[in-house]
Amino acid sequence: MSGKKTTKLLAGALTFVIGATSTLPAYAQSRSVPIIRDAEIEALITDYTNPILNAAKLKKRNVQTILVNSSSFNAFVDGRRIFINSGAIVQSETPNELIGVIAHEAGHLAGGHQDRLREQLSRARTMAVIGALIGAGAGVAGAAAGNSSAAAAGGGIAMGSGEAAMRSLLSYQRTEEMTADRLAINYLNATGQSAKGMLTTFSRFANALSLNGTQIDQYRISHPLPRERISNLENLAKASPHYNKTDSAALQLRHDMARAKIAAYSGMGSVQRIFRNNPRGLAARYGDAITTYLNGSARNALPKIDALIKEQPKNPYFYEIRGEILMKANDPAGAAKALQQATSLDPKKSSIMRMSYGRALMLTGTKANMPAAIRELKAGIAREPEFPSGYGYLAQAYGQSGDIALADLATADMHYYSGNRQQAKIFALRAQQKLKKGSPDWLRAQDIINTKK
Ligand SMILES: [Zn+2]
């Protein structure tokens, strides 16, 4: 059965799964670092990053993009991964502004500038360092500084050492900044995009005229912005034939939809304020529908999302939210129907969405729905093999099918990927008693039993 932890992670947030993720196994030790899993936002960011990574010839390195749930503006790389704060999406008014920052980070990645960070990461726990980066907490920050007494003490001292660690870890040299800027311009030129957005973002940092005040510091600390750098960047940007090119209306809309969703879910600035210039636009109404539902009124949210579906009947994410609303209204069958439409319309075949669909089927409690529930959950897990919640739902689906051995094995996997090795072993042993010795499932249970601490 799904553990309490898993359920809690998903309370009120079916599409916006914040918590443990496959991409960061070390997460199990540091649950205080919130990662966003959302089909719509992931699809958008993939469309931003892929052309840039291609141009930077980084595609083959299998660079992962990870969305961090933090309202501050930050984006950073660690050698294999690009981390983007949700705050950076909300604060970027156009796709081009964010793509410019991604291009700059790809420049650091291609230039190997984060080698110091990578070196540190091999010593410190990755997530402890990431925790320090996003300011997840004093204990985490202290641990990142390699100072266990500070970590234990907590409070101001630990926070201070975490910040110091962050500065030394992340601060790029001036020459590296210039190189990253130059490479970013190359990538933007190669993909036919303007560097105006990058210039806008960096000028904003240089002038420190941020609405969020100190929150912007994380990015500014790590990327020195002397005046000469901005003027240099300006010259390079304006020399591009694409300088005056703007994002397509369709991409701008997708960007705004993502901003509206993040704002609604995270309370990161009100949706009305962000879209004050277009209060009746699709994005503003999308944010309003989500906010209405999150405020507890599924009944009022439903007609709002249905109006949006009428306008864009092929938008998978509207059906996904519809499913989420119906789930909250205690109508898993209706939710499953909406999520089926969402998955069939989803061009990216998001595993997160399929797991949501499988979960809704499982929650119908109808035995006839369990084979489909298991199929969808397994399809999602196949692409996200380390996502603990998926196993929790799968265990429940097996349980409702009366397959106790596989329910126990899925529960073992859930605990295993949550970092709870002791519970994992207990359930693996229990599963083995009912499984055929030597079968693939039995062997999986044996792997869990054999894991060292
Ligand atoms: Zn930089």
Boltz pocket constraint, residues with backbone or C-beta under 6 A from the ligand:
constraints:
  - pocket:
      binder: B
      contacts: [[A, 104], [A, 108], [A, 172], [A, 176], [A, 177], [A, 180], [A, 222], [A, 223]]
      max_distance: 6.0
